[in-house]
Amino acid sequence: MPEKPEVKDIQDYLNQASVDARPLLTALDHFINEEWPGAEPTIKYGQPFYLLNGQRLSIAAYQKHVSVSSNQDVPQKLAAEFTKGGYDVGAKRVNIAFHQDIPEELLHQWLQHIIQSVEA
């Protein structure tokens, strides 16, 4: 398995991403910063993480998609909606293929769910 390149911050990660991944990653970075104002951006495990109220999100580039991951599961109802929209979903992640649009409304609902689960 190839090693991840060293990155010093999120902008460096975005700059080093493939030409195919960069637009999605950049848009996701902006989206997360708008949805989670005050989140602390950092690099962990060689990829961007956003930390807020003990919760974390991460974004990462792969060969044919980018992934948004969390320490919280994707709620079953939202997972079904992501899947219906053609997105690959795992327990704690959603993959967005390079040819797909960012599912902003569904991501918004997931991020709100994460924050509300902490406040409950």
BAVO-117157 format. One line per field, with one value per residue (C-alpha): chain; residue in one letter; residue number from 0; x, y, z. Coordinates in Angstrom, 3 decimals. Example, Ala and Ser with C-alpha at 12.3 -4.5 7.8 and 13.67 -1.06 7.14 Angstrom:
BAVO-117157
chaine [A, A]
residu [a, s]
num [0, 1]
X [12.300, 13.670]
Y [-4.500, -1.060]
Z [7.800, 7.140]
end
This chain:
BAVO-117157
chaine [A, A, A, A, A, A, A, A, A, A, A, A, A, A, A, A, A, A, A, A, A, A, A, A, A, A, A, A, A, A, A, A, A, A, A, A, A, A, A, A, A, A, A, A, A, A, A, A, A, A, A, A, A, A, A, A, A, A, A, A, A, A, A, A, A, A, A, A, A, A, A, A, A, A, A, A, A, A, A, A, A, A, A, A, A, A, A, A, A, A, A, A, A, A, A, A, A, A, A, A, A, A, A, A, A, A, A, A, A, A, A, A, A, A, A, A, A, A, A, A]
residu [m, p, e, k, p, e, v, k, d, i, q, d, y, l, n, q, a, s, v, d, a, r, p, l, l, t, a, l, d, h, f, i, n, e, e, w, p, g, a, e, p, t, i, k, y, g, q, p, f, y, l, l, n, g, q, r, l, s, i, a, a, y, q, k, h, v, s, v, s, s, n, q, d, v, p, q, k, l, a, a, e, f, t, k, g, g, y, d, v, g, a, k, r, v, n, i, a, f, h, q, d, i, p, e, e, l, l, h, q, w, l, q, h, i, i, q, s, v, e, a]
num [0, 1, 2, 3, 4, 5, 6, 7, 8, 9, 10, 11, 12, 13, 14, 15, 16, 17, 18, 19, 20, 21, 22, 23, 24, 25, 26, 27, 28, 29, 30, 31, 32, 33, 34, 35, 36, 37, 38, 39, 40, 41, 42, 43, 44, 45, 46, 47, 48, 49, 50, 51, 52, 53, 54, 55, 56, 57, 58, 59, 60, 61, 62, 63, 64, 65, 66, 67, 68, 69, 70, 71, 72, 73, 74, 75, 76, 77, 78, 79, 80, 81, 82, 83, 84, 85, 86, 87, 88, 89, 90, 91, 92, 93, 94, 95, 96, 97, 98, 99, 100, 101, 102, 103, 104, 105, 106, 107, 108, 109, 110, 111, 112, 113, 114, 115, 116, 117, 118, 119]
X [0.000, 1.486, 2.222, 0.163, 2.161, 3.056, 0.700, 1.003, -2.582, -5.885, -4.954, -1.786, -3.916, -6.261, -3.336, -1.812, -5.091, -5.626, -7.133, -10.297, -10.661, -9.675, -12.974, -15.055, -12.631, -12.502, -16.296, -16.626, -14.095, -16.170, -19.412, -18.177, -16.788, -20.190, -22.167, -19.894, -18.701, -16.068, -14.913, -11.189, -9.542, -6.577, -4.674, -4.875, -3.702, -2.646, -6.130, -8.351, -10.372, -12.849, -13.387, -16.432, -17.876, -16.108, -17.333, -15.243, -15.632, -12.991, -12.665, -10.326, -9.529, -9.363, -8.853, -12.417, -14.219, -13.945, -15.242, -16.876, -16.520, -17.586, -17.258, -21.096, -23.056, -25.051, -28.674, -30.470, -33.090, -30.387, -28.298, -31.295, -31.663, -27.945, -28.164, -31.324, -29.354, -26.614, -24.049, -22.087, -22.685, -20.920, -21.708, -19.836, -19.115, -20.523, -18.558, -19.043, -17.781, -15.921, -18.838, -21.450, -22.690, -22.293, -25.571, -25.677, -29.135, -28.455, -25.018, -26.614, -29.083, -26.292, -24.121, -27.093, -27.849, -24.264, -24.374, -27.872, -26.879, -24.190, -26.572, -29.230]
Y [0.000, 3.367, 5.799, 8.944, 12.078, 14.305, 17.258, 20.179, 21.455, 21.101, 23.502, 21.476, 18.296, 19.947, 21.175, 17.691, 15.937, 14.623, 16.952, 14.810, 14.896, 18.505, 20.227, 17.902, 18.121, 21.912, 22.155, 19.752, 21.761, 24.925, 23.075, 21.643, 25.004, 26.608, 23.803, 23.535, 27.061, 26.904, 23.411, 22.948, 21.901, 19.573, 16.802, 13.303, 10.137, 12.252, 13.594, 16.557, 16.303, 18.772, 18.596, 20.088, 19.369, 16.009, 14.978, 14.581, 14.544, 13.754, 13.983, 11.922, 11.345, 7.906, 6.710, 7.260, 9.021, 11.182, 10.076, 11.951, 10.036, 10.591, 8.984, 8.748, 6.271, 7.508, 7.181, 4.361, 6.650, 8.975, 6.018, 4.851, 8.326, 8.508, 5.054, 6.021, 8.978, 6.671, 7.234, 4.419, 4.394, 2.616, 2.641, 5.906, 7.225, 8.384, 8.103, 10.644, 9.569, 12.181, 12.455, 13.006, 16.218, 16.748, 15.728, 18.918, 18.516, 14.953, 15.896, 18.847, 16.481, 14.093, 16.869, 18.271, 14.787, 14.438, 17.719, 17.076, 13.624, 15.264, 17.895, 15.315]
Z [0.000, -0.969, 1.819, 2.155, 1.379, 4.300, 4.617, 7.012, 6.936, 5.112, 2.335, 1.700, 1.514, -0.981, -3.071, -3.211, -4.098, -7.607, -10.176, -10.103, -6.311, -5.635, -6.600, -4.407, -1.490, -1.704, -1.841, 1.105, 3.115, 2.551, 3.256, 6.569, 7.665, 6.969, 8.630, 11.658, 12.413, 15.085, 14.149, 14.629, 11.355, 11.743, 10.034, 11.503, 9.818, 6.844, 6.054, 6.989, 10.186, 11.660, 15.426, 17.155, 20.601, 20.820, 17.378, 14.275, 10.534, 7.995, 4.246, 2.114, -1.532, -3.113, -6.686, -7.892, -5.051, -1.984, 1.371, 4.233, 7.501, 11.082, 14.469, 14.382, 12.299, 9.336, 10.542, 8.755, 7.197, 5.814, 4.639, 2.615, 1.086, 0.209, -1.381, -3.287, -4.665, -5.929, -3.172, -1.549, 2.205, 5.035, 8.747, 9.363, 5.872, 2.568, -0.669, -3.438, -6.868, -8.886, -11.344, -8.601, -7.044, -3.328, -1.640, 0.415, 1.929, 3.088, 4.427, 6.223, 7.897, 8.914, 10.367, 12.285, 13.607, 14.840, 16.763, 18.140, 19.389, 21.536, 22.877, 23.803]
end
